[in-house]
Amino acid sequence: MIWFGGTRPSAERLEHVRSRGLHAHLGMEVVDCGDDWLRMRMPVDERTHQPFGRLHGGASVALAETVASIAANLCIDGEKWVAVGQEINANHIRPAFSGWVYATARPEALGRSTHVWSIRIEDEAAKLVCISRFTVAVIAKERG
C-alpha cells in the first residue's frame, strides 16, 4: 500500500480534490483507486478537443499530470510536504473523438524527495491513447 497512513484515500478526500482547479474546468473526475494506483476520467468534448475534433494532446498531458499529482500528494504527509511537478513527457498513440478517457497513475519510484509516475490513458474500449511519465519533487510545505 503506497498511501500515506496505510489506507486507501476515503471517498470524501477524493471528492475534495476533484472539486477545484483546472481539472474541474476540464471535467476530470477521480473514479477509483487501488493499493498502488489512482484512476481519473476526462470527457472528450468541446472543452478537450483540438480544432479537428480530436482529443487535444495538451488535455491528455493535463489529465496525466493531474492524476499523478493527486496520487503523489496522497502518498506523503500533507501537513509537512507537498508534491509538485518537475517534468512530464507524453507519447500520443491514437486519437479519441468522444466519450471518456481514463488515466491510471502508478508509481515507478517513491523516494523521499522525488517520485516517478507512469500514466496510461485509455479510451472506453481500453485502447491506449497516451502514455506519460511524470517526475515529482517532494518539498517542505513551508518552502511555498
Phi and psi in radians as a Rosetta constraint file:
Dihedral C 1 N 2 CA 2 C 2 CIRCULARHARMONIC -1.681 0.35
Dihedral N 2 CA 2 C 2 N 3 CIRCULARHARMONIC -0.225 0.35
Dihedral C 2 N 3 CA 3 C 3 CIRCULARHARMONIC -1.329 0.35
Dihedral N 3 CA 3 C 3 N 4 CIRCULARHARMONIC 2.470 0.35
Dihedral C 3 N 4 CA 4 C 4 CIRCULARHARMONIC -1.064 0.35
Dihedral N 4 CA 4 C 4 N 5 CIRCULARHARMONIC 2.341 0.35
Dihedral C 4 N 5 CA 5 C 5 CIRCULARHARMONIC 1.595 0.35
Dihedral N 5 CA 5 C 5 N 6 CIRCULARHARMONIC -0.131 0.35
Dihedral C 5 N 6 CA 6 C 6 CIRCULARHARMONIC 1.415 0.35
Dihedral N 6 CA 6 C 6 N 7 CIRCULARHARMONIC 0.128 0.35
Dihedral C 6 N 7 CA 7 C 7 CIRCULARHARMONIC -2.304 0.35
Dihedral N 7 CA 7 C 7 N 8 CIRCULARHARMONIC 2.732 0.35
Dihedral C 7 N 8 CA 8 C 8 CIRCULARHARMONIC -1.093 0.35
Dihedral N 8 CA 8 C 8 N 9 CIRCULARHARMONIC 2.559 0.35
Dihedral C 8 N 9 CA 9 C 9 CIRCULARHARMONIC -1.051 0.35
Dihedral N 9 CA 9 C 9 N 10 CIRCULARHARMONIC 2.487 0.35
Dihedral C 9 N 10 CA 10 C 10 CIRCULARHARMONIC -1.243 0.35
Dihedral N 10 CA 10 C 10 N 11 CIRCULARHARMONIC 2.784 0.35
Dihedral C 10 N 11 CA 11 C 11 CIRCULARHARMONIC -1.049 0.35
Dihedral N 11 CA 11 C 11 N 12 CIRCULARHARMONIC -0.630 0.35
Dihedral C 11 N 12 CA 12 C 12 CIRCULARHARMONIC -1.142 0.35
Dihedral N 12 CA 12 C 12 N 13 CIRCULARHARMONIC -0.718 0.35
Dihedral C 12 N 13 CA 13 C 13 CIRCULARHARMONIC -1.166 0.35
Dihedral N 13 CA 13 C 13 N 14 CIRCULARHARMONIC -0.717 0.35
Dihedral C 13 N 14 CA 14 C 14 CIRCULARHARMONIC -1.171 0.35
Dihedral N 14 CA 14 C 14 N 15 CIRCULARHARMONIC -0.644 0.35
Dihedral C 14 N 15 CA 15 C 15 CIRCULARHARMONIC -1.119 0.35
Dihedral N 15 CA 15 C 15 N 16 CIRCULARHARMONIC -0.705 0.35
Dihedral C 15 N 16 CA 16 C 16 CIRCULARHARMONIC -1.051 0.35
Dihedral N 16 CA 16 C 16 N 17 CIRCULARHARMONIC -0.751 0.35
Dihedral C 16 N 17 CA 17 C 17 CIRCULARHARMONIC -1.294 0.35
Dihedral N 17 CA 17 C 17 N 18 CIRCULARHARMONIC -0.301 0.35
Dihedral C 17 N 18 CA 18 C 18 CIRCULARHARMONIC -1.611 0.35
Dihedral N 18 CA 18 C 18 N 19 CIRCULARHARMONIC -0.025 0.35
Dihedral C 18 N 19 CA 19 C 19 CIRCULARHARMONIC -1.645 0.35
Dihedral N 19 CA 19 C 19 N 20 CIRCULARHARMONIC 0.095 0.35
Dihedral C 19 N 20 CA 20 C 20 CIRCULARHARMONIC -2.579 0.35
Dihedral N 20 CA 20 C 20 N 21 CIRCULARHARMONIC 2.797 0.35
Dihedral C 20 N 21 CA 21 C 21 CIRCULARHARMONIC 1.514 0.35
Dihedral N 21 CA 21 C 21 N 22 CIRCULARHARMONIC -2.918 0.35
Dihedral C 21 N 22 CA 22 C 22 CIRCULARHARMONIC -0.988 0.35
Dihedral N 22 CA 22 C 22 N 23 CIRCULARHARMONIC -0.730 0.35
Dihedral C 22 N 23 CA 23 C 23 CIRCULARHARMONIC -1.113 0.35
Dihedral N 23 CA 23 C 23 N 24 CIRCULARHARMONIC -0.561 0.35
Dihedral C 23 N 24 CA 24 C 24 CIRCULARHARMONIC -1.174 0.35
Dihedral N 24 CA 24 C 24 N 25 CIRCULARHARMONIC -0.732 0.35
Dihedral C 24 N 25 CA 25 C 25 CIRCULARHARMONIC -1.086 0.35
Dihedral N 25 CA 25 C 25 N 26 CIRCULARHARMONIC -0.651 0.35
Dihedral C 25 N 26 CA 26 C 26 CIRCULARHARMONIC -1.535 0.35
Dihedral N 26 CA 26 C 26 N 27 CIRCULARHARMONIC -0.005 0.35
Dihedral C 26 N 27 CA 27 C 27 CIRCULARHARMONIC 1.415 0.35
Dihedral N 27 CA 27 C 27 N 28 CIRCULARHARMONIC 0.331 0.35
Dihedral C 27 N 28 CA 28 C 28 CIRCULARHARMONIC -1.254 0.35
Dihedral N 28 CA 28 C 28 N 29 CIRCULARHARMONIC 2.508 0.35
Dihedral C 28 N 29 CA 29 C 29 CIRCULARHARMONIC -2.418 0.35
Dihedral N 29 CA 29 C 29 N 30 CIRCULARHARMONIC 2.411 0.35
Dihedral C 29 N 30 CA 30 C 30 CIRCULARHARMONIC -1.297 0.35
Dihedral N 30 CA 30 C 30 N 31 CIRCULARHARMONIC 2.260 0.35
Dihedral C 30 N 31 CA 31 C 31 CIRCULARHARMONIC -1.997 0.35
Dihedral N 31 CA 31 C 31 N 32 CIRCULARHARMONIC -0.431 0.35
Dihedral C 31 N 32 CA 32 C 32 CIRCULARHARMONIC -2.969 0.35
Dihedral N 32 CA 32 C 32 N 33 CIRCULARHARMONIC 2.805 0.35
Dihedral C 32 N 33 CA 33 C 33 CIRCULARHARMONIC -2.631 0.35
Dihedral N 33 CA 33 C 33 N 34 CIRCULARHARMONIC 2.710 0.35
Dihedral C 33 N 34 CA 34 C 34 CIRCULARHARMONIC -2.171 0.35
Dihedral N 34 CA 34 C 34 N 35 CIRCULARHARMONIC -2.875 0.35
Dihedral C 34 N 35 CA 35 C 35 CIRCULARHARMONIC -1.113 0.35
Dihedral N 35 CA 35 C 35 N 36 CIRCULARHARMONIC -0.516 0.35
Dihedral C 35 N 36 CA 36 C 36 CIRCULARHARMONIC -2.461 0.35
Dihedral N 36 CA 36 C 36 N 37 CIRCULARHARMONIC 0.519 0.35
Dihedral C 36 N 37 CA 37 C 37 CIRCULARHARMONIC -2.699 0.35
Dihedral N 37 CA 37 C 37 N 38 CIRCULARHARMONIC 2.743 0.35
Dihedral C 37 N 38 CA 38 C 38 CIRCULARHARMONIC -2.335 0.35
Dihedral N 38 CA 38 C 38 N 39 CIRCULARHARMONIC 2.422 0.35
Dihedral C 38 N 39 CA 39 C 39 CIRCULARHARMONIC -2.172 0.35
Dihedral N 39 CA 39 C 39 N 40 CIRCULARHARMONIC 2.359 0.35
Dihedral C 39 N 40 CA 40 C 40 CIRCULARHARMONIC -2.192 0.35
Dihedral N 40 CA 40 C 40 N 41 CIRCULARHARMONIC 2.837 0.35
Dihedral C 40 N 41 CA 41 C 41 CIRCULARHARMONIC -2.249 0.35
Dihedral N 41 CA 41 C 41 N 42 CIRCULARHARMONIC 2.777 0.35
Dihedral C 41 N 42 CA 42 C 42 CIRCULARHARMONIC -2.506 0.35
Dihedral N 42 CA 42 C 42 N 43 CIRCULARHARMONIC 2.403 0.35
Dihedral C 42 N 43 CA 43 C 43 CIRCULARHARMONIC -1.273 0.35
Dihedral N 43 CA 43 C 43 N 44 CIRCULARHARMONIC 2.581 0.35
Dihedral C 43 N 44 CA 44 C 44 CIRCULARHARMONIC -1.791 0.35
Dihedral N 44 CA 44 C 44 N 45 CIRCULARHARMONIC 1.708 0.35
Dihedral C 44 N 45 CA 45 C 45 CIRCULARHARMONIC -2.616 0.35
Dihedral N 45 CA 45 C 45 N 46 CIRCULARHARMONIC -2.860 0.35
Dihedral C 45 N 46 CA 46 C 46 CIRCULARHARMONIC -1.046 0.35
Dihedral N 46 CA 46 C 46 N 47 CIRCULARHARMONIC -0.430 0.35
Dihedral C 46 N 47 CA 47 C 47 CIRCULARHARMONIC -1.279 0.35
Dihedral N 47 CA 47 C 47 N 48 CIRCULARHARMONIC -0.486 0.35
Dihedral C 47 N 48 CA 48 C 48 CIRCULARHARMONIC -2.057 0.35
Dihedral N 48 CA 48 C 48 N 49 CIRCULARHARMONIC 0.059 0.35
Dihedral C 48 N 49 CA 49 C 49 CIRCULARHARMONIC -1.429 0.35
Dihedral N 49 CA 49 C 49 N 50 CIRCULARHARMONIC 2.659 0.35
Dihedral C 49 N 50 CA 50 C 50 CIRCULARHARMONIC -1.606 0.35
Dihedral N 50 CA 50 C 50 N 51 CIRCULARHARMONIC 3.068 0.35
Dihedral C 50 N 51 CA 51 C 51 CIRCULARHARMONIC -1.019 0.35
Dihedral N 51 CA 51 C 51 N 52 CIRCULARHARMONIC -0.340 0.35
Dihedral C 51 N 52 CA 52 C 52 CIRCULARHARMONIC -1.700 0.35
Dihedral N 52 CA 52 C 52 N 53 CIRCULARHARMONIC 0.236 0.35
Dihedral C 52 N 53 CA 53 C 53 CIRCULARHARMONIC 1.427 0.35
Dihedral N 53 CA 53 C 53 N 54 CIRCULARHARMONIC 0.210 0.35
Dihedral C 53 N 54 CA 54 C 54 CIRCULARHARMONIC -1.842 0.35
Dihedral N 54 CA 54 C 54 N 55 CIRCULARHARMONIC 2.820 0.35
Dihedral C 54 N 55 CA 55 C 55 CIRCULARHARMONIC -1.027 0.35
Dihedral N 55 CA 55 C 55 N 56 CIRCULARHARMONIC 2.229 0.35
Dihedral C 55 N 56 CA 56 C 56 CIRCULARHARMONIC -1.241 0.35
Dihedral N 56 CA 56 C 56 N 57 CIRCULARHARMONIC 2.331 0.35
Dihedral C 56 N 57 CA 57 C 57 CIRCULARHARMONIC -1.024 0.35
Dihedral N 57 CA 57 C 57 N 58 CIRCULARHARMONIC -0.616 0.35
Dihedral C 57 N 58 CA 58 C 58 CIRCULARHARMONIC -1.146 0.35
Dihedral N 58 CA 58 C 58 N 59 CIRCULARHARMONIC -0.581 0.35
Dihedral C 58 N 59 CA 59 C 59 CIRCULARHARMONIC -1.182 0.35
Dihedral N 59 CA 59 C 59 N 60 CIRCULARHARMONIC -0.671 0.35
Dihedral C 59 N 60 CA 60 C 60 CIRCULARHARMONIC -1.088 0.35
Dihedral N 60 CA 60 C 60 N 61 CIRCULARHARMONIC -0.741 0.35
Dihedral C 60 N 61 CA 61 C 61 CIRCULARHARMONIC -1.157 0.35
Dihedral N 61 CA 61 C 61 N 62 CIRCULARHARMONIC -0.696 0.35
Dihedral C 61 N 62 CA 62 C 62 CIRCULARHARMONIC -1.068 0.35
Dihedral N 62 CA 62 C 62 N 63 CIRCULARHARMONIC -0.719 0.35
Dihedral C 62 N 63 CA 63 C 63 CIRCULARHARMONIC -1.124 0.35
Dihedral N 63 CA 63 C 63 N 64 CIRCULARHARMONIC -0.787 0.35
Dihedral C 63 N 64 CA 64 C 64 CIRCULARHARMONIC -1.065 0.35
Dihedral N 64 CA 64 C 64 N 65 CIRCULARHARMONIC -0.819 0.35
Dihedral C 64 N 65 CA 65 C 65 CIRCULARHARMONIC -1.156 0.35
Dihedral N 65 CA 65 C 65 N 66 CIRCULARHARMONIC -0.654 0.35
Dihedral C 65 N 66 CA 66 C 66 CIRCULARHARMONIC -1.137 0.35
Dihedral N 66 CA 66 C 66 N 67 CIRCULARHARMONIC -0.876 0.35
Dihedral C 66 N 67 CA 67 C 67 CIRCULARHARMONIC -1.120 0.35
Dihedral N 67 CA 67 C 67 N 68 CIRCULARHARMONIC -0.711 0.35
Dihedral C 67 N 68 CA 68 C 68 CIRCULARHARMONIC -1.278 0.35
Dihedral N 68 CA 68 C 68 N 69 CIRCULARHARMONIC -0.606 0.35
Dihedral C 68 N 69 CA 69 C 69 CIRCULARHARMONIC -1.130 0.35
Dihedral N 69 CA 69 C 69 N 70 CIRCULARHARMONIC -0.793 0.35
Dihedral C 69 N 70 CA 70 C 70 CIRCULARHARMONIC -1.065 0.35
Dihedral N 70 CA 70 C 70 N 71 CIRCULARHARMONIC -0.817 0.35
Dihedral C 70 N 71 CA 71 C 71 CIRCULARHARMONIC -1.043 0.35
Dihedral N 71 CA 71 C 71 N 72 CIRCULARHARMONIC -0.795 0.35
Dihedral C 71 N 72 CA 72 C 72 CIRCULARHARMONIC -1.053 0.35
Dihedral N 72 CA 72 C 72 N 73 CIRCULARHARMONIC -0.726 0.35
Dihedral C 72 N 73 CA 73 C 73 CIRCULARHARMONIC -1.231 0.35
Dihedral N 73 CA 73 C 73 N 74 CIRCULARHARMONIC -0.408 0.35
Dihedral C 73 N 74 CA 74 C 74 CIRCULARHARMONIC -1.391 0.35
Dihedral N 74 CA 74 C 74 N 75 CIRCULARHARMONIC -0.152 0.35
Dihedral C 74 N 75 CA 75 C 75 CIRCULARHARMONIC -1.663 0.35
Dihedral N 75 CA 75 C 75 N 76 CIRCULARHARMONIC -0.110 0.35
Dihedral C 75 N 76 CA 76 C 76 CIRCULARHARMONIC -2.162 0.35
Dihedral N 76 CA 76 C 76 N 77 CIRCULARHARMONIC 2.873 0.35
Dihedral C 76 N 77 CA 77 C 77 CIRCULARHARMONIC -1.305 0.35
Dihedral N 77 CA 77 C 77 N 78 CIRCULARHARMONIC 1.777 0.35
Dihedral C 77 N 78 CA 78 C 78 CIRCULARHARMONIC -1.169 0.35
Dihedral N 78 CA 78 C 78 N 79 CIRCULARHARMONIC -0.200 0.35
Dihedral C 78 N 79 CA 79 C 79 CIRCULARHARMONIC -1.314 0.35
Dihedral N 79 CA 79 C 79 N 80 CIRCULARHARMONIC -0.470 0.35
Dihedral C 79 N 80 CA 80 C 80 CIRCULARHARMONIC -1.964 0.35
Dihedral N 80 CA 80 C 80 N 81 CIRCULARHARMONIC -0.517 0.35
Dihedral C 80 N 81 CA 81 C 81 CIRCULARHARMONIC -2.248 0.35
Dihedral N 81 CA 81 C 81 N 82 CIRCULARHARMONIC 2.763 0.35
Dihedral C 81 N 82 CA 82 C 82 CIRCULARHARMONIC -2.397 0.35
Dihedral N 82 CA 82 C 82 N 83 CIRCULARHARMONIC 2.435 0.35
Dihedral C 82 N 83 CA 83 C 83 CIRCULARHARMONIC -1.766 0.35
Dihedral N 83 CA 83 C 83 N 84 CIRCULARHARMONIC 2.169 0.35
Dihedral C 83 N 84 CA 84 C 84 CIRCULARHARMONIC -2.190 0.35
Dihedral N 84 CA 84 C 84 N 85 CIRCULARHARMONIC 2.605 0.35
Dihedral C 84 N 85 CA 85 C 85 CIRCULARHARMONIC -1.138 0.35
Dihedral N 85 CA 85 C 85 N 86 CIRCULARHARMONIC 2.438 0.35
Dihedral C 85 N 86 CA 86 C 86 CIRCULARHARMONIC -2.083 0.35
Dihedral N 86 CA 86 C 86 N 87 CIRCULARHARMONIC -0.689 0.35
Dihedral C 86 N 87 CA 87 C 87 CIRCULARHARMONIC -2.791 0.35
Dihedral N 87 CA 87 C 87 N 88 CIRCULARHARMONIC 2.517 0.35
Dihedral C 87 N 88 CA 88 C 88 CIRCULARHARMONIC -2.492 0.35
Dihedral N 88 CA 88 C 88 N 89 CIRCULARHARMONIC 2.522 0.35
Dihedral C 88 N 89 CA 89 C 89 CIRCULARHARMONIC -2.365 0.35
Dihedral N 89 CA 89 C 89 N 90 CIRCULARHARMONIC 2.825 0.35
Dihedral C 89 N 90 CA 90 C 90 CIRCULARHARMONIC -2.648 0.35
Dihedral N 90 CA 90 C 90 N 91 CIRCULARHARMONIC 2.482 0.35
Dihedral C 90 N 91 CA 91 C 91 CIRCULARHARMONIC -2.009 0.35
Dihedral N 91 CA 91 C 91 N 92 CIRCULARHARMONIC 2.102 0.35
Dihedral C 91 N 92 CA 92 C 92 CIRCULARHARMONIC -1.589 0.35
Dihedral N 92 CA 92 C 92 N 93 CIRCULARHARMONIC 2.071 0.35
Dihedral C 92 N 93 CA 93 C 93 CIRCULARHARMONIC -1.695 0.35
Dihedral N 93 CA 93 C 93 N 94 CIRCULARHARMONIC -0.871 0.35
Dihedral C 93 N 94 CA 94 C 94 CIRCULARHARMONIC -2.553 0.35
Dihedral N 94 CA 94 C 94 N 95 CIRCULARHARMONIC 2.720 0.35
Dihedral C 94 N 95 CA 95 C 95 CIRCULARHARMONIC -1.382 0.35
Dihedral N 95 CA 95 C 95 N 96 CIRCULARHARMONIC 2.756 0.35
Dihedral C 95 N 96 CA 96 C 96 CIRCULARHARMONIC -2.223 0.35
Dihedral N 96 CA 96 C 96 N 97 CIRCULARHARMONIC 2.455 0.35
Dihedral C 96 N 97 CA 97 C 97 CIRCULARHARMONIC -1.971 0.35
Dihedral N 97 CA 97 C 97 N 98 CIRCULARHARMONIC -0.495 0.35
Dihedral C 97 N 98 CA 98 C 98 CIRCULARHARMONIC -2.777 0.35
Dihedral N 98 CA 98 C 98 N 99 CIRCULARHARMONIC 3.126 0.35
Dihedral C 98 N 99 CA 99 C 99 CIRCULARHARMONIC 1.434 0.35
Dihedral N 99 CA 99 C 99 N 100 CIRCULARHARMONIC -2.422 0.35
Dihedral C 99 N 100 CA 100 C 100 CIRCULARHARMONIC -2.237 0.35
Dihedral N 100 CA 100 C 100 N 101 CIRCULARHARMONIC 2.632 0.35
Dihedral C 100 N 101 CA 101 C 101 CIRCULARHARMONIC -2.042 0.35
Dihedral N 101 CA 101 C 101 N 102 CIRCULARHARMONIC 2.587 0.35
Dihedral C 101 N 102 CA 102 C 102 CIRCULARHARMONIC -2.101 0.35
Dihedral N 102 CA 102 C 102 N 103 CIRCULARHARMONIC 2.228 0.35
Dihedral C 102 N 103 CA 103 C 103 CIRCULARHARMONIC -1.954 0.35
Dihedral N 103 CA 103 C 103 N 104 CIRCULARHARMONIC 2.231 0.35
Dihedral C 103 N 104 CA 104 C 104 CIRCULARHARMONIC -2.051 0.35
Dihedral N 104 CA 104 C 104 N 105 CIRCULARHARMONIC 2.116 0.35
Dihedral C 104 N 105 CA 105 C 105 CIRCULARHARMONIC -1.781 0.35
Dihedral N 105 CA 105 C 105 N 106 CIRCULARHARMONIC 2.316 0.35
Dihedral C 105 N 106 CA 106 C 106 CIRCULARHARMONIC -2.344 0.35
Dihedral N 106 CA 106 C 106 N 107 CIRCULARHARMONIC 2.457 0.35
Dihedral C 106 N 107 CA 107 C 107 CIRCULARHARMONIC -1.347 0.35
Dihedral N 107 CA 107 C 107 N 108 CIRCULARHARMONIC 2.462 0.35
Dihedral C 107 N 108 CA 108 C 108 CIRCULARHARMONIC -1.677 0.35
Dihedral N 108 CA 108 C 108 N 109 CIRCULARHARMONIC -0.613 0.35
Dihedral C 108 N 109 CA 109 C 109 CIRCULARHARMONIC -2.672 0.35
Dihedral N 109 CA 109 C 109 N 110 CIRCULARHARMONIC 2.323 0.35
Dihedral C 109 N 110 CA 110 C 110 CIRCULARHARMONIC -2.129 0.35
Dihedral N 110 CA 110 C 110 N 111 CIRCULARHARMONIC 1.473 0.35
Dihedral C 110 N 111 CA 111 C 111 CIRCULARHARMONIC -1.547 0.35
Dihedral N 111 CA 111 C 111 N 112 CIRCULARHARMONIC 3.070 0.35
Dihedral C 111 N 112 CA 112 C 112 CIRCULARHARMONIC -1.120 0.35
Dihedral N 112 CA 112 C 112 N 113 CIRCULARHARMONIC -0.683 0.35
Dihedral C 112 N 113 CA 113 C 113 CIRCULARHARMONIC -2.090 0.35
Dihedral N 113 CA 113 C 113 N 114 CIRCULARHARMONIC -0.125 0.35
Dihedral C 113 N 114 CA 114 C 114 CIRCULARHARMONIC -2.484 0.35
Dihedral N 114 CA 114 C 114 N 115 CIRCULARHARMONIC 2.383 0.35
Dihedral C 114 N 115 CA 115 C 115 CIRCULARHARMONIC -2.074 0.35
Dihedral N 115 CA 115 C 115 N 116 CIRCULARHARMONIC 2.622 0.35
Dihedral C 115 N 116 CA 116 C 116 CIRCULARHARMONIC -2.199 0.35
Dihedral N 116 CA 116 C 116 N 117 CIRCULARHARMONIC 2.239 0.35
Dihedral C 116 N 117 CA 117 C 117 CIRCULARHARMONIC -2.114 0.35
Dihedral N 117 CA 117 C 117 N 118 CIRCULARHARMONIC 2.478 0.35
Dihedral C 117 N 118 CA 118 C 118 CIRCULARHARMONIC -1.870 0.35
Dihedral N 118 CA 118 C 118 N 119 CIRCULARHARMONIC 2.400 0.35
Dihedral C 118 N 119 CA 119 C 119 CIRCULARHARMONIC -2.250 0.35
Dihedral N 119 CA 119 C 119 N 120 CIRCULARHARMONIC 2.172 0.35
Dihedral C 119 N 120 CA 120 C 120 CIRCULARHARMONIC -1.852 0.35
Dihedral N 120 CA 120 C 120 N 121 CIRCULARHARMONIC 2.230 0.35
Dihedral C 120 N 121 CA 121 C 121 CIRCULARHARMONIC -1.930 0.35
Dihedral N 121 CA 121 C 121 N 122 CIRCULARHARMONIC 2.168 0.35
Dihedral C 121 N 122 CA 122 C 122 CIRCULARHARMONIC -2.188 0.35
Dihedral N 122 CA 122 C 122 N 123 CIRCULARHARMONIC 2.708 0.35
Dihedral C 122 N 123 CA 123 C 123 CIRCULARHARMONIC -1.473 0.35
Dihedral N 123 CA 123 C 123 N 124 CIRCULARHARMONIC -3.062 0.35
Dihedral C 123 N 124 CA 124 C 124 CIRCULARHARMONIC -1.159 0.35
Dihedral N 124 CA 124 C 124 N 125 CIRCULARHARMONIC -0.335 0.35
Dihedral C 124 N 125 CA 125 C 125 CIRCULARHARMONIC -1.603 0.35
Dihedral N 125 CA 125 C 125 N 126 CIRCULARHARMONIC 0.188 0.35
Dihedral C 125 N 126 CA 126 C 126 CIRCULARHARMONIC 1.135 0.35
Dihedral N 126 CA 126 C 126 N 127 CIRCULARHARMONIC 0.438 0.35
Dihedral C 126 N 127 CA 127 C 127 CIRCULARHARMONIC -1.568 0.35
Dihedral N 127 CA 127 C 127 N 128 CIRCULARHARMONIC 2.412 0.35
Dihedral C 127 N 128 CA 128 C 128 CIRCULARHARMONIC -1.170 0.35
Dihedral N 128 CA 128 C 128 N 129 CIRCULARHARMONIC 2.159 0.35
Dihedral C 128 N 129 CA 129 C 129 CIRCULARHARMONIC -1.759 0.35
Dihedral N 129 CA 129 C 129 N 130 CIRCULARHARMONIC -0.718 0.35
Dihedral C 129 N 130 CA 130 C 130 CIRCULARHARMONIC -2.718 0.35
Dihedral N 130 CA 130 C 130 N 131 CIRCULARHARMONIC 2.539 0.35
Dihedral C 130 N 131 CA 131 C 131 CIRCULARHARMONIC -2.217 0.35
Dihedral N 131 CA 131 C 131 N 132 CIRCULARHARMONIC 2.393 0.35
Dihedral C 131 N 132 CA 132 C 132 CIRCULARHARMONIC -2.409 0.35
Dihedral N 132 CA 132 C 132 N 133 CIRCULARHARMONIC 2.682 0.35
Dihedral C 132 N 133 CA 133 C 133 CIRCULARHARMONIC -2.223 0.35
Dihedral N 133 CA 133 C 133 N 134 CIRCULARHARMONIC 2.349 0.35
Dihedral C 133 N 134 CA 134 C 134 CIRCULARHARMONIC -2.286 0.35
Dihedral N 134 CA 134 C 134 N 135 CIRCULARHARMONIC 2.228 0.35
Dihedral C 134 N 135 CA 135 C 135 CIRCULARHARMONIC -1.834 0.35
Dihedral N 135 CA 135 C 135 N 136 CIRCULARHARMONIC 2.349 0.35
Dihedral C 135 N 136 CA 136 C 136 CIRCULARHARMONIC -2.085 0.35
Dihedral N 136 CA 136 C 136 N 137 CIRCULARHARMONIC 2.408 0.35
Dihedral C 136 N 137 CA 137 C 137 CIRCULARHARMONIC -1.736 0.35
Dihedral N 137 CA 137 C 137 N 138 CIRCULARHARMONIC 2.295 0.35
Dihedral C 137 N 138 CA 138 C 138 CIRCULARHARMONIC -1.758 0.35
Dihedral N 138 CA 138 C 138 N 139 CIRCULARHARMONIC 2.011 0.35
Dihedral C 138 N 139 CA 139 C 139 CIRCULARHARMONIC -2.153 0.35
Dihedral N 139 CA 139 C 139 N 140 CIRCULARHARMONIC 2.748 0.35
Dihedral C 139 N 140 CA 140 C 140 CIRCULARHARMONIC -1.100 0.35
Dihedral N 140 CA 140 C 140 N 141 CIRCULARHARMONIC 2.384 0.35
Dihedral C 140 N 141 CA 141 C 141 CIRCULARHARMONIC -1.040 0.35
Dihedral N 141 CA 141 C 141 N 142 CIRCULARHARMONIC -0.630 0.35
Dihedral C 141 N 142 CA 142 C 142 CIRCULARHARMONIC -1.209 0.35
Dihedral N 142 CA 142 C 142 N 143 CIRCULARHARMONIC -0.224 0.35
Dihedral C 142 N 143 CA 143 C 143 CIRCULARHARMONIC -1.192 0.35
Dihedral N 143 CA 143 C 143 N 144 CIRCULARHARMONIC -0.492 0.35
